[in-house]
Amino acid sequence: MEHVYAAIDTAIHDNRSFVVYRLPNDNKLRFVSAITEDAVQTFYDFSELNGQEGFVIAPFGISRECPIICIQAKEITWEYPEESPFDFSNEEPSPLAQITPRYKKRFHKFMAALTEWGMQKIVFSRQLKMERPDMFSPSGAFTRACYRYPDAYVYLFHTPTTGTWLGSTPELLLEGEGADWKSVALAGTQPLVNGVLPMVWSEKNYEEQRMVSNYIYDQLQAAGIETKEEGPFIVRAGEVSHLSSTFRFSLPDNEYLGDLLRLLHPTPAVCGLPKEDAYWYIYDHEGYQREYYSGFLGWLSPEGKTALYMNLRCMQIGSKILMLYAGSGLLPHSTADDEWQETEAKMQTMKTLLL
C-alpha cells in the first residue's frame, strides 16, 4: 500500500486531477484519475450534469472561479487491511479554543439578518487556518481517516481548479441505482457523552432537523416525486452526533439527475431558509468564499450507482497552510457560545488526523 500512497502525494505535487475515496462501512478504496486533460470536464449549470457519468465535485455556489468538476475516468478499486495500524484508544482531543471577537461580531450580524430578512434559518460557517506540519502527508491523513471514521464517506481529491481537499463527511445528499433512490436530512448537533450517543435533544435541534426534512420532502414533491420518510434517528459523526431522516423514492428517468441536484442543493443543512435569501446573505456577509466547502462530491451515473455526499468535516490542503471549515445552523434562539462550541467540536474531526 505504501507505493499507492506515495503515488497519491506525487499526483498532488504534479498537479494532476484525481480522487481517492472510501464509502461508509466499506474496506475498498476507490481511485479515479484523469489520464488526459479532456477527461476533466467543467460545468457551470447543474443541467449540464444530466446524462453524465464520472466523479463530480460541486461547489457551494457555482461561479466562474468555482465550477462543477467532473472527472470522467474508470474507477480502480482495491481492498485495504481491516486491522488498523493506529491506536486511537489513548487519543486525547485537541483543546477547544475560546470564542473570538470576530466570530461574535459576525454571529450577531447573522442573527440580526434572521429577523430583518424574515429568514427561518441561516448557516454561519468559519475557517480555521493552521500551519501545515512539516511531516504532514495528505495520503497519510486520508489513511488515518479511513480507520478513524469507518461510518463516514472519506475522501481526498485534487484538481488544478479546486486545489486539494480532504474530508470525512457524514451527510449523504443523493444515492441510488435503477428505481431505488434516497436522500438524507442531517441536522441538529450534540457532542458525544463519554463516547456515547446522547438520548435527550433540545427543541432547537429538532426544529433545525425538521426544517431540512420538510425542505427535502417539499422539493421532491414539487418535482412530482412521491417519497417515504424514515426517522429521525440519532447518528454518530466523528466527535459529534446528529438527527437524521432518510427519504426513499423512485425516479421516472435517471437521465435528469442534474435537474434533481439543482432542486436539492444547497439544502438548509448548509445554507438556510428561504434558500435564495440565505444563500445571498452568506455570499455577501460570511467574510470568505466557501468555494467547495459545503458543496458536494461523489460518483454520478445515470445507468449505474450514484453516491453523492456533502463536502463537510473537511480541510483544504495547501503547501504551507491547512484550512479547516465548520458551520452551524442559526435559529432565532441561538447563542454565540453554543454555536462556537458546535463548530469547534466539528473541527475535531479533522484535527484528530494531525496528531
N, C-alpha and C positions, 0 to 999 in steps of 0.2 A: 504493500500500500504506500510505502514511503515515496516510491518513484511517481505515483499518481499525484500525491500532494505536492511534490516538487514541481511537477508539470503545471499544476494549478497556479502556484505562485509565479512561475515563469510566464504563464499566459497573461497574468496581470501586469507583470513588468513589461511585457512586449505589447501591451495594449490590444490584446485580442479579445473578441466577443465570445463569452461562454457563460454557462451557468452549471453549477452542481447543486443538487438538492436531494433531500430525503423526506419522503412522505411520512405522516404521523404513524407511529407504531409499525414501522417497516424496517427491514435491515438491508435494503438495497439503496445504493447511491445511484443517482441518475445524472448523467453528464451530457450536456448539449453544447456543441462548439461550432462556430461558424468557420468553415474551411475557406470560403471565398467571401468577398465583400458583398456580393449580391445575395448571400444567404441571410443578411441582416436587413429587414425591411423597416421603414419608418412611416408611421401613420399619424394623421392629425385629426381624425374623427373616428369614433367608435364604429360607425357603419363600415369603415374600411376593414374591420376585423371579420365581417360576415364572410363565411366560406374559407377563412384562413386556417392553417394549421401550423403550430410551432410554439415555441416558448415566448410568452408575452410578458413584457414589463411595461406597466402603465403608470403614469404619474398621478398625483392627487388631482391636478388640473392640467389639461393638455395646453401646451404653448409651443411657440417656435423653438424655444430652448429646451423644452421637456416634452418631446413627442412620445407616442407609443412606439416601443421597440418590439419587433418580432423576429426571433432567431429561428429560421426555418432550416432545421437540420435534424437528423435522426438522433434519438436518444441512445446512449450507451449505458448499460446498467451492469453493476457488479455488487456482490454482497460484501459487507464488512463484518469483522468479528463481532459476535454478540456480547462477548465478555469485555467489559470496559477496562481500558488500560489506566483509567483515572480513579482516584479515591476521593469521592465527594463527601464522605461521612463526616470529616472534621472541617469541612469548609465553612469559614466564617463570612457572612455577608459584609459588603462594604458599609461603612458607617453612612447614615443618611445625612445629607447636607442640610444646613439651615436655609429657610426661605430667604430669598434675596429681595431687596427693594425694587429692582427692575421687574421681577415676577409680580410682586404685589401691585405695582402701578398698572401693568398691563392687565392683570386679573380684574381690577376694579373697572377698567375701561370696557372689558368684555362683559362684565356684569351689568354695567350701565346700558350697553347695547341690547341686552336681552329685553329690557323694558322699552327703550327708545325705538327699537326696530320691531318690537312685538314678536320676538322670537321665543319659541318654547325651549330651545336648547342650542348651545353652541359649543364646539370642541376647541379648547385652548391648548396648544402644544408649545413645547420649548425644545431647544437644543442644549446639549452639554458638550463643550469642546474639551478633549483630553489629549495630552501629549501621547503620541504613539510610542509604546515601549520599544527599546532597541531590538529585542529578540521577538517581537510580535510577528506571527505568521498568519495570514488570512486562512490558509488551509488548515493550520493547526487549531485556530479558534473554531472553524467550522466543524472539525472532528470532535472537539470538546463539546460543542453544542449538540451534536448528534447523540452523544452518550448522556449529556446532562439533561436534555429535554426530549425524551422519547415520544411524548404525546404531541409534539409540535411539528409544524412544517418548517424544516431547517434549510437554509439556502445561502449560497454565496454566488454573486454574479458580478460580471464586469463587462462593460462596453465602452467604447470611446465617448459616447454621448452621456451615459449615466454615471460613469465612474464605477467604483467598487462598493458593493453593499453586502452586508452580512446580516442575517436575521433569523429569529426563531419565533414564528408567529402562531398564535392560537386560533386566528379568525379566518374561517372559510367564507369566501364570497359566493362562489358558484362551482358546483361539482355535478357531473353526470355523464351518462352514456346511453345512447339509444333513447328509450322513452322515460328513463328514470333520472330525475334531477333533484337537486336540493340547494338551498341557501341557508345561511345561519345568521341569526341575530344575536350578537355577543355584546353585552354592555353591562354596566354596573361592576364595581371593582371593590374587593376587600383583600387585605393581606391574609396569608395563611395564619392559623392559630397553632403555634408549635408544630408547624408542618402539616396540619390537618385542615380540611375544608371547613369554613365557618358555616353554621347552620342557620344563624339569625342574620337577616338582611334588613336594612332600613327601607322605608318607603321611597326615599330618594333613589336608591339603587333599582328598586322595582320599577319606578316611574321611568327612569332612564332606559331600562331594558325594554319596557313596553313601547316606548317611542320608536325604537329601532324595529321591533317586531311589527308594529302597526304600519310602519313605512314600507317594509318589505312586502307585507300582505297587500297593502293598497297598490303598490307598484305592479305587482303580479296581476292583481285583479283588473287594473286599468288596461293591461295588455291582453286581457281575456284568458288569463291562465288561472285555472282553479288549483288551489293549494290546500294542503293539510298541515296544520301546525302541531308540533310536539314540544312540550316544555312549558315554562322554563325549568332548566336543570342547573345545578351548581357544578362548574367545571374548574379544573386547575389549569393555570397557565404560568409556568415558571414559578416565580416567587409570590404570585397573587392568584386570586380566584375571580370568576365571573359568573353571571347569569346568562344562560344560553338557550335559545329556542331554535328548532330545526323546521324548515318549511320544505315539504316534499311535493313535487308536481311533475307533470308531463309537458313536453313542448310539442307544438304541432309541426315545427320544422327546425331542425338543428342548424340550418344554414345561416340563421339570423341571430347568432349568439352575440354579435357586436351590438345589435339593437337592444338586446336584453341587458347587456352590461351598461349601456348608456342610461337605461331606466334605473338600475340599481346603484351605480357608483356616482358620487360618493354617498354612502349611507349615513344616517345620523350618528352612527358609531364613531365616525371620523370627521364629520362635518357639522351638521345641526339641522334644525327645523325652524322655518321653511328652508329648504336646501339652498335655493339661489341666494337668499339674503345672508345666510350663514357663510356660504362659500365666499361671497364678495367681501364680507366683513373680515373674514380670516385673511383673504388675499391682501387687503389694504392695511390691516392693523396688527397682524400677529408679530411683525418685527423681523421676519425672514421668510423666504420662499421654501415651501416644503419639498419641492421637486418630486422625488419618487417616494418619500416618506408618506405613508397613509394612502399610497396608490395600491395597485395590486399586481400580482405576478403569478405565473404558472403555465402549465401546458394547456393549450387550446386546440380542440379537434372536433369538428362537426360530425365526423364519421367514427371517431374513437372515443377515448376517455378524456374528459376535460376536468381539470382541478386547478382552480384559481383561488389564491389566498391574499389577504391584505398584507402590505409591507409594514408590519408593526414589530415592536420589540427588536429594533434594528439599529445598526450603526453604518455610517458612511466612512469608508476607509481611505485616507489619503496617505501620501508618502511620509508625512510628519505628524499628522493630526488624525484623531478618531473623533467623529461627530455622532453622539448618541441622541436619540429622539424619543419623546414620550408626550402624551397628551391626556386630557381628562375632559369629561363632559360637564359643562356648567348648566345648572338649573337655577331658578330664582333664589333658592335657599342654600346654594353652595357657599363654602367658606374658603378663603385663600389657603389657610393652613392645611385643610383636608385635601384640597386639590394638589397642592405642592407635594404632600406626602404620597399621594397616589402616583404622581409622575416619578418620584424618587423610587418607589417600590417597583414600578415598571422598568426603570433603567437598570435595576439589579440583574435583569435577565441577561443583558449584555456585559455588565461589569463582572459577573462571575466568570466570563470567558477570558478575562485578563489576569486572573490570579496565577 
